[in-house]
Amino acid sequence: MAVPETSKLLDKERYSRQLYVLDLPAMQKIQGAKVLLSGLQGLGAEVAKNLVLMGVGSLTLHDPHPTCWSDLAAQFFLSEQDLERSRAEASQELVAKLNRAVHVCIHTGDITEELLLDFQVVVLTTSKLEEQLKLGTLCHKLGVCFLVADTRGLVGQLFCDFGEDFTVQDPTEAEPLTAAIQHISQGSPGILTLKKEAHNFCDGDLVTFSGIKGMVELNGCDPRPIHVHGDRTLEIGDTANFSCYLSGGTVTEVKRPKTVSHKPLDVALLQPRVVAQSSQEARRARCLHQAFRALHQFQHLNGRLPRPWDPVDAEMVVGLAQSLEPLKGTEGEPLEEPLDEALVQTVALSSAGGLSPMAAILGAVAAQEVLKAISGKFMPLDQWLYFDALDCLPEDGEPHPKPEDCAPRHCRYDGQIAVFGAGFQEKLSRQHYLLVGAGAIGCELLKGFALVGLGAGASGGVTVADMDHIERSNLSRQFLFRTQDIGRPKAEVAAEAARRLNSDLQVTPLIYPLDPTTEHIYGNNFFSRVDGVAAALDSFQARRYVAARCTHYLKPLLEAGTHGTLGHASVFMPHVTETYRAPASAIASENATYPVCTLRHFPSTVEHTVQWARDEFEGLFRLSAETINRHQQAPTSLAEPDGLKVLTLLQEVLGVLRERPQTWQDCVVWALGHWQLCFHDGIMQLLNRFPPDKVLEDGTLFWSDSKQCPQPLQFDASQDTHLLYVLAAANLYAQMHGLPGSQDQTALRELLKLLPLPVPQNLVPIFPNDLELARASAEFGPEQLKKLHKVLEVWSGSPPLEPLKFEKDNDSNFHVDFVAAAASLRAQNYGIPPANHAQCHHLTWTWTCWDRLKVPAGQPERTLKSLLAHLQERYGLRVKMLLHGKALLYSAGWSPEKQAQHLALRVTKLVQQVTSRMLEPGQQMLVLELSCEGEEEDTTFPPLHYEL
């Protein structure tokens, strides 16, 4: 079972997102791993999909059983044409197409001890207990990591046995802690003072050091244990004989490996260690454990699972659970816990079903545990995990499905009908949902919609909206896409793939974004046909906008997202839940604005450096191109509108060049010049103005507290970050000018050895306000204008520049590379721990957030005065400010004359006059926002729906 040699070449672009979370050694282990997967119903299909997308070396499929109707509810590799075929044989080709670098084969015989020796990990799904015990014992003896995963209706279980001495090299999923150093004393122990009080270091943590000047003995030293001495101080061991500390440096946590000991299945079955957050959760998990044991026994005695919603079969399962040998605690003592009979009965009643969402959840977790087993990254489960979604069933007092409503119908939804009944299936088919985003989560949701039959009826449907196109880096996690789809719109390809999963699905792709510019598309008529919205977006700004649309139109919102190994999912229902709110940390991160002078001259945090780098990208490669394209000729006078800004952008685009770039080498020369300007010349110029020893009038040092004194960098092509910046900047500069770029780092290093460093530059920066513009205008005198015009003559008649829009999902376009390198170099200038790619890639009234103030326009239509009077009479509100979007319609702070002018106008005429826009044909309402007198500043009122 040799793995093809070509699969051993890691496709870093394809697996770029995994590399951010893992690392190269872990990915290489995954690529060389051999996995055996037995059981290819819905859960097995999910595990197979995830492992192949993950890029394991080889995957052997084992399931000789014939395909049946109930499989189709969750097994997306199978179709009606595969009925009676072996599940493994019917699935192999489609599994292999997910990733041709993975060797996918079939084993048709029994699983023997000799076969197991060829694998590192074995996964059993939907298997009999006898087989689990037999193979679990063999795998434990042979040192093969062993997993069991199963779902029964709305309940799932997962078991892991990685052996008695499994080493976890990286136990935590977080990045190592880092902090900037203020000072280190000589002594025993040496005391390290951090620049900032906030840190998460703990006693006993191991750390190492880098970038220290003076006490260089610590740089790259063996890991040292620390003791937290104070809010900003750490004891770091003996430094008495080290050199005197001068400046700079970073302290970085070194993660410790941990050893995990797992029990074999035959022992863990009676002495289960369950994953739980509380004692109550643990008791429920142990009860579900007993329910699974009883279901295995029922199946052994009857040769089948309990019939759907059959009370007689369910009572038999409860009786079997009561007769089981009691479970034992961690020390072997019997657990005296009463059996929750009602819970076991509910599990039994719905256990015959197979559901796509349950398979997706357990399949994702199982594949993640396989990844841990192969790579040694992150702590594995200890050892049983139980998950249930029994709250999806009718609540107490509501009728449960009847057995006849859940009987098989020989259709693709039989597995789902067994749980929820045929009536519920019919309701699903009539739903119309909007899916916003067809990325990793969007593909999973669309797959789920197709399998459960959402919108598969004549009056139902799914609309998928996504403006992006498929990139190679999408292929490792967005499983509806294939290599031949690269460059095509995601929405269109996802819709086609969903129809292949279920030909009855009514799915419509839209390639327009959902944002304020497209409200004429996603407006009243569109949302009036939608029953709910699912959002799978990659920015909190986009999520907030979609959530606001759902709140406006009173539509349910399903929202989900991931970040590294973390994920979340939330449901927002009108009049039931609160509206969507982005996490406070995300809002702060995404909306954070920093003073321009802080970003340019006085950064003190990694966020400052990343924002500065993003601003660099926007200014150099987008704004400059857009501005120059709008101004075919350079301004002849600083008095012209935006004259100085245009000249500044022109000069930045030229940089050290004196003519438009014609070759790759020209682009490299420009990039090298800009490196020198940003990280050496600009810093020197700043230090000339504010020397390191500058003292303010009050006697304090200028460079103190949050102002960290920078140090200029010396360009060194042998340093990876220096090279990456020039490589990325040169390629972006080439793209902007329509020239071919290069990814050859070796050739670039050789070229840089031949190029002299540019002479220091004095470029006029882009200033934040008119006052500074006026002060700087003196730097563009007549002579400077004359020289600049002479240089720009060579540009006349040239093709327009190509503005570059920042795109973080394409790992081959150098966008993220530029920002990461620029931020890292900026951090080096100021002694700040650098950012990584991931940081570069956030008195109430009685009404609720779902309520609306509804006011009809009336005939004849109301004036603004009439509207305000109505609000005071009807709701007791004295309006002090009224807006339509960002347009201010009324303010109590205006002069009486201006108020009178607005109050006399009809509301629609006023809106059109203030916004300079006509109403859309057929528009049914205006949405207005208001604030009122006598209220706190943070009081939020429902939107006013002015019905036309």
N, C-alpha and C positions, 0 to 999 in steps of 0.2 A: 504494500500500500504506500508506495513512494510518492512523496509530494513533488509535483513538477518543479524543476529548477527555476522556471520563470516566476513562480509564486513567491520566491524568497527575496525578490527585489521589492523593497517596500515602496509603495506608491504614496509618497508623502503628501501629495496634493489631495488624493482621494481620502486619506485618513487624517487630514489636518486637524479636524475637530477632536478626534480621539487623542492625537498627540498632545493637544493642549491639556487634556485631563490626565492622561497617562504620561508616558515618556517613551523615547526611542527604544531602550532595552525592553520595556514591557511590551511594546508593539511587536518587536522582533520575536519575543517568546510566543505571543499570540499567533503570529504568522507561521511559526514552526510547530504548533500544537495539533494533535490528533484527537478528535472527539467522536464518541459513539453516542448516537441519539436513537433510543428505542421508543416507538409510539408516535404516530403521525396523524393524530386527530388535531383539533384546533390548537390545543396547547403545544403539541409537538411542532406544528407548523410555525407557531410564533417563535419558539426556541430556535428552530432551524433558520428562519429568516434573520433573526438577530445575530446568530453566530456567523452566518455567511457574510452579512453586511459588516460585521466586526472584523472579518478577515482572518479567521482561523486557517491553519494550514490545510487541514482536511476534515471533512464531516462525513461520517458513515451513517446512513439512514437504515433503520430496521423496523419494519412493520409489515408482516405478510398478510394482515387481515384485509378483507375486501371493503371497498368504499361503500357506505350506505347513506341514505338520505339525511340522517341526523348529523352526519359529518359536515355537511355543506353550510351549516349555520355558523361555523367558526373556522373551517379549514379552507383558506383562500387559495391554496394551490390545486384544489380539486373542483370539478364541475360535474354537471349532470352526465356528461359523456364518460366520466370515470367510474360510474357506478359498477360495482362488482370487481373492479380492478384492484390489485394490491395497492394500499395507500402509499407505500414507499416507492414503488415503481411509477405510480401515477404522478408523484410529486417531484421526482428527481430532476427532471429537465428544467422545470420552472425554478426550483431551488438553485440550481447551478447557474441559471441566467442572472441571478442577482449579483454575482461577483465571479467572473471567470477565473480569477486568481485563486479561488478556493476549489480544491479537489473534492467533488461531491460524488459518493458512490453508494451502493446498496449492499447490504448483507442479507441473504435470504434464509440462512440456516439458523440453528440454535446459537445462543450466546454461550460460549464455552470459556473455561479458564484460559485456554491457549489464545483465544481471540482477544480477551481482555488485556493481555500483556502488551498489545500493540497500541494501547490508548493511554492518554494522560487523564482524561475525564470521561466518565460514563453518566449519561442522563436517561432516566426512565420516566416516561409520562403515561398516565392512564393505564397503569399496569396492575396486575394482581399482586396481592400481598405476598403470596408464596414466591413469586419471581423476585420481588423486591428484597426479601430476606436472603434468598439464595445468592443473588448477584451482589448484594451489599456485603455479605460475609466474604465473598471472594475478593471484591475490590479492596476491602479493608486489609485483608491479608497480603495482597499484591502491592499495596501502596498507590492504588489508583483512586483519584478523587471521585466521589460517588454522590449523585443527586437524584432525588425522587420528587417529581412535581405532579400534581393532580388537581383537577377541578371537578366538582359535582354540583351542577346548578349554580347557585350563588355563593358557593363556598370553595376555597382553594387552600392547598397545603404545599409546603416546600420543605424538604429535608436535605441537609448537607452533611457529608462525612469526608473531611479532608485528611483524615488520619490522626494519629496520636501525637505527632510532632511536626506540625505544619508551621513554617516560618512566614510571617507577614513582614515583608521588607518595609512597607510604607503603610502603617496602620491607619493613619488619618487621611481624609480626603481634602484637607485644606492645604494651601500653600505654606511652606515654612515661614515662621514669623521672622520679620526683619525690622530693624530700627536703626536710625542714624545716631551716631555717637557724638556727644558734646565734649567729653573729656575722659581720660583714664589715668588714675593715680598709680604711682609706683609704690608697691608695698605688698604685704602678705596678710590679708588678701588685698588684691588690687580692686579699687572701686571704679566701676564704669558708670558714667553719667550720660543718660540719654538726652537727646534734644527735646523730646516731647514727653509729657507725663503719661499719656495713654499708651499702654502696652499690655500684652497678654502673656508675657513670660511667667513661668512658674518655677518654684524651687525644684531643683534637680534636673531641669531642662539642660540638654547639651547644646552648646553653641560653638560657632567658629566666627572668624572675622575676616574682613577684606577692606582694602582701600585706606588703611590707616597710615598716616604719615608720622614718622618719628618712631613709635613703638612697633616697628615692622615685624618683630618676632611673633606677633599675634596673627599676622596675615597668613591665612591658609593653615593655621595650626591644627593639631588634632583636637577633636571635640572636647570642650571643657564644661564641667557641670557648673551651674550658677546657683546663687542664692539671692532671692529678691530682697534687697536691702531697704528700699524705699520706693516712693512713687516713680522716681526717675533714676534710681541707682540700683546696680547689680553688683554682687561680689563675683569675681571671675577667677579666683585663684591667685597664686603667687605671681606677681609682676615686679618684685623688688629688684631683680637683676636685669630687667629689660631697659631698653633705651627710653628716653623721655618722650612722652606723647606730645605731638605737635598739633595735629588737626585731622579732621575728616574721619571716614571709616564707617563701616556698617557691621552690626552684629546680626548673625543669622542662625536660626534654630537648625539643629541637626536631628532628624527624626531617628528614633530607635526602633529596630526590628522587635517584633513580639512573636511569641510561640503560642500556637493554638492547639488544643488537644480535643479531638472529637471522638465520641463513642460510636461503635458500629450500630447498625440499624436494629439488630436483635436486642441490644441493651437499651438503646435510646427509645425503642417503641414502648417500653414499660417505665422508663425513667426519663421522660421527655424534658429537655430544656427548651422553653418556648420564648420567642421574642415578644416582649410586652412592655408597655410603658407604665403599667400599674398592676397591683395585685388583682384588681377586678378584671383587667384585660387578660392576665395570666390564667385566671380561673375559666374565663370564657374560652380561651385558646385550648386549655386541657379538655374542656367539654367537647369542643369541635374535634379534638384528637380522638376522643372516644367515639364520636359519631362516625368518623372515617373508619375506625376499626370495626364498628358494628356494620357499616355498609359493606366492607370487605367480607365479613362473615355471612351477611345476607346473600351476597352474590355467590359465595362458595356453596351455600345450601340450596339456592334456588336457580342458579345458572343465569341470573339476570339481575338488573337493578330494580329497586322498587318502582312500581308503575306511577306515572305522574299523578300527584294529588290523590292517591289511593289511601284512605285512612287505615285500611286493614294492614297493608304493607308497612305503613309508617309506624303503626303500633308494634309490629313485629320487630322493626329496627330498634325502637325504644327498649323493648324487652331484651334484645341481644346486648344492647349497651349496658343495661343494668346487670347483666350476668358476666360481664368481662372482669378479668382479674384487675384488682385496683392498681392505679398508678402509684409510683414511688417518687419520693423527693430526691433531692440531689445527694443526700447521704444514705439513700436506700430505704428510708422510713416510709411506711404506707401513708398516702395522702387521704385524709378523712374529709373528702369534699362531696357534698350531695350532687347527684346528677341533675342538670337542668333539663328535665324531660321535654318541656315545651320547645326548647332550642333544638334538641335532637330530633323531635318530631317535625319541626319546620324544615330542617335540613333534609330529612328523608322525603318529605312530600315533593320537594323540587329537585331532588338529586338526579333524576333521569335526564335533565336538560344539559345542553352544551351551549355556552354563551360566548360570543366573540369578545366582549369587553373583559370577561373574567380570564379568558385565555390570554388576552393581550397583557393584562397586568401580571399574571403569574409567569408568563413566558418571558417578559422583560426582566423580572427579578431573577428568574432562573438563569438566563443568559448572563446577567451581571455577575452572578455567583460563579459561573463557569470562567468568566474573565478573571475574577479574583483567584480562582484555583490555578489558572495558568500563569498569571503574571506575578502573584505574590503581592499585589497592590490592594490595599484597603482590607479592613477586617471582614471576614466571612460571617454568615449567619451562625448563631449559636443556639441550637442546631435546627429547631423546628420554627417555621413561620406559618401562621394561619391568617387568612384574610377572608372576610365575608362581606357581602353586600345585601344581606337579608332585609335591610331597610328599604329595598326596592319593591318588596312585596306590599300588598294592601295593609294599611295600618289596622290596629285593633278596632273592631266594630265593623269594618268593611268586609264584604264577602270575598273569600278566596276563590280562585278559579275552580271550576268543576272538572272532574276527571274526563268527562266526555268532551269538554272544550279544549283539553290538553292532549288528547289522543293523537297519534301520528297521522299525518295526512299525505305522506309520501311526497313532500315538497322540501325545498331547501331551507325552510324555516322550522322544521320539525323540532330541532334542538331548542329553539327559543320558545316555540308554542308549548313545549312540555313544561316550561316554567311559568309563563305569563298568560297562555291561552290564545286562541285564535282571534278573539275580539280585540285584544291588545295589538295583535299583529296587524289587523286591519287599520287601527288608528295610526300606527307608525307609518303605514304606507301612504296615508293621506297628508302627512306633515310636509311642510316646505321650509327648509332651513338654508340659511346663508352661512357658508364657511369662509372666513376671512384669513387667508394665509394658507399656502400649499407647500410649506416646508416640511420639516421632520414630523412635527406634531400634526400638521395639517394632513399629511399623507396617511398617518395612522387614523385620524378621525374619519377621513373619507373612506378608508378601507372598512372601518367599523360601520359607517353609514350604509355602505353597500351590503355588508354581511347581515346586518339586522333588518335590512329592507326599509330604512328610513327614506321616504319620498319615492318608493318604488311603485306606488299605485298611479292610476291615471290622473288623479287630481293632485298628486304630491310632486316633490322635486327637491333637488339640492342645487344651489348656486355656489360655485367656488370662485372667489375673487383673489387674484394675485397678479401683480404687475411685473414680477421678477422673471428672469430666464434661468434655465438650469445650468449650473456650474459643475465642474468635475468633483469639487469638494462636497457637493450635495449627495453623491452616490452612496456614501457609506452609512447614511442614516435616513434618506428619503426614498423608501423602497419602491415607490411607484415609478421611479425614473431609471433609465438604463443609459449606457454609454452613448448609444445612437441618438438619445434625446438632448444631449448637451447643446445649448444655444436656443432651444425652443422654449416658448412660454410655459411656466410651471402649471398654470391653471388649465391650459389646453391638454397637456400631457396627462396630468392627474385625472382629468375628466375622462379621457379615453381609457386609462387604466382602470378606473372605477367601473366603467361600463363592462369591461372584460370580466371583472369580478362578479358582476350581477347585471345581466343584460336588461333587466327590468328597471334599473335605476334611471330616473329622469334627472340628468345632471347637466348643468349649463355653466360653461367657463366664461369668466369676465376678466379682462387683462387691465382693468382700470383700478387704480388705488382707491381705497375708501378713506377720503380725507376731504377737507373743506372745498377743494377744487372740483369735486365730482358729486356734489349734492344734487345736481340736476339729473344725475343717473340714479344714485341711491337716495331717492327722495320719497315723498309721501306715497306715490303710486307703488314704488318698489317695496317699501316696508309694509304696506297694507296687505301684501301677498305673503309675507314671511311670518312663520310661526315662532321662530327663534333664531338665535345667532350663536355660532361657535367661533371663537377668536383664537388663532394660533399665530400670534405676532411676536416679533423679536425686539420690540422697543416699547417702553412704558408710555411714550408719547402716543404711539399708534393705538395701544390698548385703551388709553384714556379716551381717545376720540371715539373709538367704536363703542365703548361702554356708554359714553354720553349719547350716542345715537340710539342705543338700546333703551336708555332711560327716557329719552325724548319720545320714542315711539312705543314705550311700555312693552318691550319684547324681552323674553328670557335671554340671558347671556351665559354661555359656557365658556370659561376662559382658562387657558393652561399655558405653561411655559417651563423651560428648563434652563439651568445654568450649571455647566459641568456635570457633577454627579447629583445635583439637587434638582427637584422639580416640584411643581404645584399645580393644582387644579381647583377651580372654584365655580360655584353656581350662583347666579344672581337672578332672583325672581321678583317681578313686580308685586308690590304690596305684601311680600313675604320676607324678603331679606333686605339688607342694606344694599346700596348701589356699590359698584366697583370702586375701590380706592387702591391706587398703587402703593406698595410698601413705602414707608417714610424714607427709608434709606435710598430707595430707587428714585423717588421724587427729588431728594436732595442731590443725588448723584447726577441725574439727568438734567435737572433744571439749575444746577449750581452755576452761578455766574461769578466770575472773579474780576476784581478791578484790573484794568488793562496793565497798569504799572506793576501789579503783583505778578501777572503772568509773564510780562516781558523782562522784568528786572529783579523781582524779589520772590520767586517761588519758594515754598517751604514744604509742600506735600507732593505726593506722587500724582494727585489729581491735577495740581497746577501744571505739572510737566506734560501730562497727557493732553490737557486742554490746550496748552501752548502748541503742542505738536499738531493737534487737529486744526487749530487756527492757521498754522504754517501751511498745512496741506490746502486748506480752503483759499488762503491768500495767494499762494504760489501757482496752483494748478487749476483753480476754478474761477475765482473772482478776477484774477488778472486777465485770463483769457476772455471772459465775458466782457470785461470793461474795454479791453483793447479792440475787440471785435465791434463794439458799439462806437468806438472813436477811431475811424479809419486814419485820421491824421492826428498828430500830437497837438495839444493846445499851443497856441501862439502866445498866450498870456496867462499868468496866474489868476487874472481876474475872471477868466472863463469859468463856468460852473464846473465844480469838481476838478479844476485844473491841476492843482497840486497832487490830489489823489491819483489822477490818471498818470501824471508824470512819475509818481512814486512807483506805481504798478509797472509802468513801462520799464523803469530802470531795474526793478527787481527781476523782471523777466529776462532782461539783457544780462544782468549780473556782470561777470568779468568778460563776457563776450562783447565784441563790437560789431557783430553781424549776426543775422539769423542763423541758427545752427543748421548745418548741412549733413553732418555725419554723427555717428555714435560717439566718436572721440570728442566732438564739440559738446555733446551733452554731458560727457564725463567731466570735461573742463569746467562747465557751468556748475555741475553738482559739487565738484571739489571746491570751487570758489565760494559756493553758498555754505558749505561746511565750515570753511575758514571764517566766513563772516559771522555765522551764528555762534560758533563754539570757541572761537579764539578772538577775532578782531572785535566783535561786539562786546565781549567780556572785558577785553583790555580797555576799550573806550569807556565802559562803565566804571572800571576801577580807577581810571585816570580822573574821572569826575568825582568818585567817592572812594578814596583810598582805603585799604583795610584798616588803617588806624585813625580814620576820620572821627572826630569827636563833635557832638552837637553842642549847642549853647548851654544846655543844662548839665553838661559834663558826661553824658552817657555816650557810649560808642554808637555810631551810626549803624554798624553791622552788629546787631544784637537782637535778642528775642527771635521773632519770626523772620527777620532779615538775615539770611545766611550769606556770608561773604563768598562770592563765586571764585573759581579758579579757571583760567583758560586751559583748554585742551590742546595738545600738540597732535597733529594728524599723524596716524600710524596705520598704514594699510594692512599691517599684520594683525591688527585688532579687529575682531569680527564685527563689532558694532559700527566702527568707523567705515569698514568696507560695505556693510549692509546699507548704511545711510547713502553713500555715494551710488551704490548699485540701484537702490530704489529711486532716489531722486533723479538720477540720469535717465532711468527708464520712464518715469513719469514725465519728465521734461521732453523726452523723445515722443511719447504718446501725444502730448499737447501740441507738438509741432508736426505730427504725422510722419515720424521717422521710425525705422525699425530699432528695437532695443536689443538687449542681450542679457542672458542669465549666466554667462560664463564668469564665475568668480575668479578662477585662476587667471584667465586672460586679463581681467580687470586689475588684479593685483600687479601684474607685470606692466600694464599700461600706466598705472599710477606711479610706479617707480621712475618712469621716464618724464613725468609731468612735474614742473616746478610748482611750488606752492604759490598761490596768487598773492599779489601785493595787498596790503591792508586797504579796505574799502571804507568809504564814508557815505553810506546810502541814507537817504531821508526815510525814516520809518513811516508807517501808516499811523497817524496820530488819532487819538480818540475823540477829540473835540475841536471846534472851530478855533478856540483860543490857541491851542498848540499848533494848529495848522498855520495860523497867522504868524506865530513866532518862528516857525520853521521856513516860512516862505523866503526868507532872506537867503537860504542856502541854494535857492534856484534863481540866481541872478541871470542877467542877459548872456554872459559867457557860457554858463551851464546850459541854458536853453539852446543856445546856438550849437554847442557840441552834441547835445542830445538829439536835436533835429537832424544833424548831419548823420548821426548813427542810424536814425530811424528811416532815413531815405531809402536804405537798402530793403526795408520792409514793405514799402509801398507796392501795391499790386500783388503781394504774396497771398497765398490761401489763408483763410481765417484760422485762428487757433482753435483747438478742440478742448473746451472746458471739461475737466474731469470731475465727475460726481463721486463722492466717497462711497465705496462699496466694500463692506466688510466680509461678505460671503465668498468672494472670489480670491483664493489664496495665491493666484498666479499674476495678479495685476499690480502688485507692489504697494497697494494703498495702505494696508495694515503694516506691512514691513516698514514703510516710511515713517508712519506715526510711532511705531514701537521703537525704531532706531533713534528718531529725533527726541522722543521723550526720554529714552535711556541716556543719551548724550547730555541732554539738558539736566537730567538728574545728576550725572557725573560732575557737571559744572558746579552744582550747588551742594554736593555731598548728600543727596537724597537717595534712599533706596529706590532702584529703578522699577519701572512698571514692566509687566509681562504682556504677552499678546492678548490674554483674556481680559485684562483691565482696559486694553485699547479696544478689543472686539466687544432708570431708576425708584343767651336765653332762647331755647328752642320753641318753635311754634307747634301747634297740635297736628299740623299736616306732616306727612312723611316725604321722603325724597322722591317717592313715585307719584305724588300728587301734582296737579296742575291748576293754575288759575286760568279758567276759561272765560273769555269775554267775547260775545258775538259782535261783529262790526256794526250790525244794525242797518236799517234802511230809513232815511239816508245814513250814510256811514258816519260814525262818531268822529268828532274832533279830538285832538289830544286832551283838551280841557275836559271834554265829556268823559273820556276814558279815565283820567285821573280822579274825577269826581266819583265815577262808578266804583273804582278801587277803594276809595275812602268810605263810601256808603256801604258797599257790599262786604268788604273785608276789614274795614277800619285802618287802612293803610294810607299814610301820607307820604307819597312818593317824593324822594329827594333826588333820585337819578334814574333814568330810563335809557336802556341801550337796545340796539338791534345789532347783534354781533359785536363788532368793535365800534360801531357808529353811535355816538351820543345823541339821543333824541331830545333829552330834557335834563336840566340840572337846576336845582334850587339855588345854586350859587351864581347863576347867571344874572345879568342886569335885568331889571323889570322890562325893558324894551325888548331884549332878546327872548325872554320868556314869553312875552305876549305874541311875538311873531310865530313861535312854534305852537303855542297853545291854540291858535286860531285855525291851524291847518288840520285837514282830514289826516288820519293816521297813515294811510297808505301813501298819500301824497308826500307827507313828511318823510317817510322812510325812503321813498324814491329820490326826494330832493337831497337828503343828507348822504345817502349812499351812492348817488349818481347811477343807480341801476333800476331798470324796470322790473316789475314783478314778472315771474315766470308764468306762461300760459297755463291756466288750470290750477294755479297755486291756491291751496286751501287755507293756509294760515301763515301768520307771522309769529315768530318766537321772539319774545322780548324778555329782557332781564331787568330787575329793578332792585333798588335799595330804598329803605324808608327811614323817615325821621324818627328819632327816639330809640333807635336800635343800636346794639353793639356793632362794632366794625366787622366782626366775623360772622354775623347773622346771615344765613343763607335762605333766600326765599325760593319757592318753586318758580319755574319759568312761567311766564304769562303767554298763553296761547290765544292770540287774537285771531278769531275765526272769521274768514272772509266769506 
